[in-house]
Amino acid sequence: MAGLPAWLRFWLPHNVTWADLQSTEEAAFPQAEDLYLAFPLAFCIFMIRLLFERFIAKPCALGLKVQANGPQKAQPNAILEKVFTAITKHPDEKRLEGLSKQLDWDVRSIQRWFRQRRNQEKPSTLRKFCESMWRFTFYLYIFTYGVRFLKKTPWLWNTRQCWSGYPYQPLMPDLHYYYIVELSFYWSLMFSQFIDVKRKDFGIMFTHHIVTVTLITFSYVTNLTRVGTLILCLHDAADIVLEAAKMANYCKCQKLSDLLFLTFAVVFIVSRLGIYPLWILNTTLFELYEALGNFPALWVFNVLLMVLQILHCFWSYLIIKAAYKAISKGKVAKDARSDVESSSDEEETVPRSKAPHSTVTTNGTSGANGTNGYLTGATSSEEH
């Protein structure tokens, strides 16, 4: 394989060389250089996203009466602004008292100013709706494509077919397209997450994106693509429902949002803690070993899949907490997986007796104000 790093050249089963997997006129096999297509395509996907959010998602949001304005801005004050930007965004009691004397303001007013100033940096509900609508649309499209492709394949119904004839499995055009589009989308997320709505578990989602890109790349290069398509399709299912729940929340359709979140919780847990280990890990850990024995790619691939399963367990724990509170209290409060902003706990304090009904909080917004990826109990998503 031209262009393949030397350290990647020994991963295949015994007595199989990369020369054996060179594409010919009779059969095409995955080539490492095919993956370069993902970079320009990732840029195209990002540009499509910008156009989609501006000309499709935004008009839809405004038509659904989604709030376009951001949080109320704090009144200009040079002294407080200097403290906020240069010293601390959360002044302690001693500093508050000093500022109170310096400005001749009461402490409560200064606390309110800092709350408003922190909230000022939050994205508007409109922006979050547009982001969720884009992800919902992409996940729905790629999941539909994956299901239509996989239902015609023998390995969907019998996972042992993933290893039949491996690694001499010709690359089908539909499979190539599916892989490259998924890889391009995750590359676009790798870069756009630095400008997207900030989540509390940014580091976890960043790890998830790295593992996902590595898995897609490694499985393509080593022609582990059949099982790869099963993994991709399985992971897209729950994200569709999650993004729909967020959009319903931003539109203040609270009952629909709660219902969608609970549906998401069921789909996520069944797919990631049930189907994934019993179907995917079973075939990669046991059926693959039985069919081909031990070889380096098997172990690298399974280590990456196990890391993904650890992330599934972490998110499932948060989701179960949220679902439990939803059932026990009759309401859902916040997205618990990977889509909560870092400032989700900065809402203006409302006396309990006057607080509105608690709502599903996606992307850090509650229904009154306001989850790579989700909805948490009373307090945090991320993915794929």
C-alpha positions in Angstrom: 0.0 0.0 0.0 1.7 3.1 -1.2 1.8 5.9 1.4 1.2 3.5 4.3 3.6 4.2 7.3 6.1 1.4 7.8 4.9 0.7 11.4 1.4 -0.2 10.0 2.7 -2.8 7.6 2.6 -5.9 9.8 -1.0 -5.9 11.1 -2.6 -8.4 8.8 -3.1 -12.1 9.5 -0.1 -14.5 9.0 1.1 -15.0 5.4 -0.9 -12.0 4.2 1.0 -9.0 2.9 -0.1 -5.6 1.8 0.8 -6.5 -1.8 -2.0 -9.1 -1.6 -4.5 -6.3 -1.0 -3.5 -4.0 -3.9 -6.5 -3.1 -6.0 -6.7 -4.7 -9.4 -9.0 -4.6 -12.4 -10.8 -7.6 -11.0 -11.3 -6.4 -7.4 -10.8 -3.2 -5.4 -9.6 -3.2 -1.8 -9.4 -0.4 0.7 -6.3 1.7 0.1 -4.7 4.0 2.7 -4.6 6.9 0.3 -8.4 6.7 0.0 -8.5 8.3 3.4 -7.1 11.6 2.2 -10.5 12.2 0.6 -11.9 12.7 4.1 -10.1 16.0 4.6 -11.5 18.0 1.7 -14.9 16.3 2.3 -14.8 17.3 6.0 -14.3 20.9 4.9 -17.2 20.6 2.5 -19.4 19.1 5.2 -18.5 22.0 7.5 -19.4 24.6 4.8 -22.7 22.7 4.1 -23.4 22.9 7.8 -22.9 26.7 7.9 -25.2 27.1 4.9 -27.7 24.7 6.4 -27.8 26.5 9.8 -28.2 29.9 8.2 -30.7 29.3 5.4 -32.6 26.3 6.7 -32.3 25.8 10.5 -32.5 29.5 11.4 -35.7 30.2 9.5 -37.2 27.0 11.0 -36.2 28.1 14.5 -37.7 31.6 14.1 -40.8 30.0 12.6 -41.1 27.8 15.8 -40.6 30.9 18.0 -37.2 29.8 19.3 -35.7 32.6 21.4 -33.2 34.5 19.2 -31.7 36.7 21.9 -29.0 35.7 24.2 -28.9 36.2 28.0 -29.4 39.8 29.4 -26.1 41.8 29.3 -24.5 43.2 32.4 -24.4 47.0 32.6 -20.9 48.3 31.6 -18.6 48.8 34.6 -14.8 49.2 34.0 -13.8 48.0 37.5 -15.9 44.9 37.6 -15.0 44.1 34.0 -11.3 44.2 34.9 -11.9 41.9 37.9 -13.9 39.6 35.7 -11.4 39.3 32.8 -8.1 39.6 34.7 -8.7 38.1 38.2 -11.8 35.9 38.6 -15.2 35.2 37.3 -16.4 33.9 40.7 -15.3 36.5 43.3 -15.2 35.3 46.9 -16.9 37.0 49.9 -13.9 39.1 50.8 -13.5 40.4 47.2 -17.2 41.1 47.0 -17.1 43.2 50.2 -14.1 45.1 48.9 -15.8 45.9 45.5 -19.0 46.9 47.4 -17.1 49.5 49.3 -15.1 50.7 46.2 -18.3 51.1 44.1 -20.8 51.9 46.8 -22.9 49.0 45.6 -24.5 46.4 47.8 -23.0 42.9 47.6 -26.2 41.4 46.1 -26.0 43.8 43.1 -22.4 42.9 42.5 -23.2 39.2 42.6 -26.0 39.8 40.1 -23.6 41.7 37.8 -21.1 38.7 37.8 -24.0 36.3 37.1 -25.2 38.3 34.2 -21.6 38.8 32.9 -21.0 35.0 33.0 -24.3 34.3 31.3 -23.4 36.8 28.7 -20.9 34.4 27.2 -23.5 31.7 26.8 -24.7 30.9 23.3 -28.3 31.8 22.4 -31.1 29.2 22.3 -31.3 30.0 18.5 -27.7 29.0 18.0 -28.1 25.8 19.9 -31.3 24.9 18.0 -29.5 25.4 14.7 -26.6 23.2 15.8 -28.9 20.4 17.0 -31.0 20.6 13.8 -27.8 20.1 11.7 -26.7 17.1 13.7 -30.2 15.6 13.7 -30.4 16.0 9.9 -27.0 14.4 9.3 -27.5 11.5 11.7 -31.0 10.8 10.2 -29.5 10.8 6.7 -26.5 8.7 7.4 -28.4 6.2 9.6 -31.0 5.8 6.9 -28.3 5.2 4.3 -26.6 2.7 6.6 -29.8 0.7 7.2 -30.6 0.6 3.5 -27.1 -0.6 2.7 -26.8 -3.1 5.5 -30.2 -4.8 5.0 -28.8 -6.1 1.7 -25.6 -7.5 3.2 -25.2 -11.1 4.7 -23.2 -9.9 7.7 -26.1 -7.9 9.2 -27.9 -11.2 9.8 -24.9 -13.4 10.5 -21.9 -11.6 12.0 -19.6 -14.6 11.1 -19.9 -13.3 7.5 -17.8 -10.3 8.6 -14.8 -12.7 8.5 -15.7 -14.9 5.6 -12.8 -14.6 3.1 -11.1 -12.0 5.3 -8.9 -10.1 4.4 -9.7 -10.7 0.7 -13.0 -8.9 0.8 -13.6 -6.6 -2.2 -14.5 -3.0 -1.4 -18.1 -2.2 -2.5 -18.7 1.4 -3.7 -21.6 1.8 -1.2 -19.4 0.7 1.7 -16.6 3.0 0.5 -19.0 6.0 0.4 -20.5 5.2 3.8 -17.0 5.0 5.4 -15.6 8.1 3.9 -18.7 10.2 4.7 -18.7 9.0 8.3 -15.0 9.7 8.7 -15.3 13.1 7.1 -18.1 14.0 9.5 -16.1 13.1 12.5 -13.1 15.0 11.2 -15.4 18.0 10.9 -16.5 17.5 14.5 -12.9 17.3 15.7 -12.3 20.8 14.4 -15.7 22.4 14.9 -16.0 21.4 18.6 -13.6 24.2 19.4 -16.1 26.8 18.1 -19.3 24.9 18.9 -21.3 25.2 22.2 -19.0 24.3 25.0 -19.9 21.2 27.0 -18.9 20.2 30.5 -17.4 17.0 29.3 -15.4 18.5 26.4 -12.4 16.3 27.2 -14.5 13.1 27.2 -16.1 14.1 23.9 -12.7 15.0 22.4 -11.4 11.5 23.5 -14.5 10.0 21.9 -13.9 11.7 18.6 -10.2 10.7 18.6 -11.1 7.0 19.3 -13.8 7.1 16.6 -11.6 8.6 13.9 -8.8 6.1 14.9 -11.3 3.2 14.7 -12.7 4.2 11.3 -9.2 4.8 9.9 -7.6 1.6 11.3 -10.6 -0.6 10.3 -10.6 0.8 6.8 -6.8 0.3 6.3 -6.9 -3.3 7.6 -10.2 -4.0 5.7 -12.2 -4.7 8.9 -14.9 -2.7 7.2 -17.8 -5.1 7.4 -18.0 -5.0 11.2 -17.2 -1.3 11.0 -20.4 -0.6 9.1 -22.4 -2.4 11.9 -20.7 -0.2 14.5 -21.3 3.0 12.6 -25.0 2.3 12.1 -25.5 1.2 15.7 -24.0 4.3 17.1 -26.0 6.7 14.9 -29.4 5.5 16.1 -29.5 7.1 19.6 -28.1 10.4 18.4 -31.1 11.0 16.1 -33.5 10.9 19.1 -31.2 12.9 21.3 -31.0 15.8 18.9 -34.8 15.7 18.4 -35.2 15.9 22.2 -33.0 19.0 22.2 -34.9 20.7 19.5 -38.2 20.0 21.2 -36.8 21.5 24.4 -35.6 24.7 22.6 -39.1 25.0 21.1 -40.5 24.7 24.7 -42.5 21.5 23.8 -41.7 20.1 27.2 -43.8 17.0 27.1 -42.5 16.0 23.7 -38.9 16.7 24.9 -39.4 14.6 28.0 -40.8 11.7 26.0 -38.0 11.9 23.4 -35.3 12.0 26.1 -36.7 8.9 27.8 -36.8 7.2 24.4 -33.2 8.3 23.8 -32.3 6.8 27.2 -33.8 3.5 26.3 -32.3 3.4 22.8 -28.9 4.4 24.1 -28.7 1.9 26.9 -30.1 -1.0 24.8 -27.8 -0.3 21.9 -24.6 0.6 23.8 -24.8 -1.7 26.8 -26.8 -4.5 25.2 -26.4 -4.9 21.5 -22.9 -3.5 21.2 -21.2 -5.9 23.6 -23.4 -8.9 22.8 -23.3 -8.4 19.0 -20.2 -6.4 18.1 -17.7 -7.3 20.8 -18.8 -10.9 20.7 -17.9 -11.2 17.0 -14.6 -9.1 17.2 -13.4 -10.9 20.4 -14.5 -14.4 19.7 -15.8 -15.1 16.2 -12.9 -13.3 14.6 -10.3 -15.2 16.7 -12.0 -18.5 15.9 -12.0 -17.7 12.1 -8.5 -16.3 11.7 -6.5 -16.9 14.9 -4.3 -14.3 16.5 -2.9 -11.3 14.6 -1.9 -7.8 15.6 -4.8 -5.9 14.1 -7.2 -8.0 16.1 -5.9 -6.8 19.4 -5.5 -3.1 18.4 -9.0 -3.1 17.0 -10.5 -4.7 20.2 -8.6 -2.3 22.5 -10.2 0.6 20.7 -13.6 -1.0 20.9 -13.2 -1.5 24.6 -12.3 2.1 25.1 -15.5 3.0 23.3 -17.4 0.7 25.6 -15.9 2.4 28.7 -17.2 5.7 27.4 -20.6 4.1 26.8 -20.7 3.0 30.5 -19.8 6.5 31.7 -22.6 8.1 29.6 -25.1 5.4 30.5 -24.5 6.1 34.2 -25.4 9.8 33.7 -28.4 9.0 31.5 -29.7 6.4 34.0 -29.5 9.0 36.8 -31.4 11.5 34.6 -34.0 8.9 33.7 -34.5 7.9 37.3 -35.1 11.5 38.3 -37.5 11.9 35.4 -39.5 8.8 36.5 -39.4 9.5 40.3 -40.2 13.2 40.0 -42.2 13.2 36.9 -39.8 15.5 35.1 -36.5 15.6 33.3 -34.0 18.3 34.2 -30.8 18.1 32.2 -28.9 16.4 29.5 -26.4 14.0 31.1 -24.2 12.8 28.3 -22.2 15.2 26.4 -24.0 18.3 25.4 -24.1 20.5 28.5 -22.4 23.9 28.4 -19.7 24.6 30.8 -21.8 27.4 32.3 -25.0 25.4 32.8 -24.9 26.1 36.5 -24.8 29.9 36.1 -28.5 30.5 35.8 -30.0 33.4 37.9 -31.2 32.0 41.2 -35.0 31.8 41.4 -36.7 31.3 44.7 -38.1 27.7 44.9 -41.6 28.9 45.5 -41.6 30.9 42.3 -39.5 28.6 40.2 -41.2 27.3 37.0 -41.7 23.6 36.3 -38.3 22.0 35.8 -37.7 20.9 32.3 -35.4 18.8 30.1 -32.2 20.7 29.8 -30.4 20.1 26.6 -27.1 21.9 25.8 -27.2 23.4 29.2 -30.5 25.2 28.9 -33.6 24.5 31.0 -37.1 24.9 29.6 -37.4 28.2 31.5 -33.9 29.2 30.4 -32.2 26.5 29.7 -27.4 17.9 26.4 -19.8 13.8 21.0 -23.1 14.4 22.6 -26.8 14.7 27.0 -29.9 15.2 29.2 -28.7 15.2 33.6 -30.9 15.0 36.5 -31.2 18.3 38.3 -27.9 19.8 37.6 -24.8 17.7 32.1 -23.7 15.1 26.1 -21.3 13.2 22.8 -21.6 10.8 21.2 -20.8 9.0 18.7 
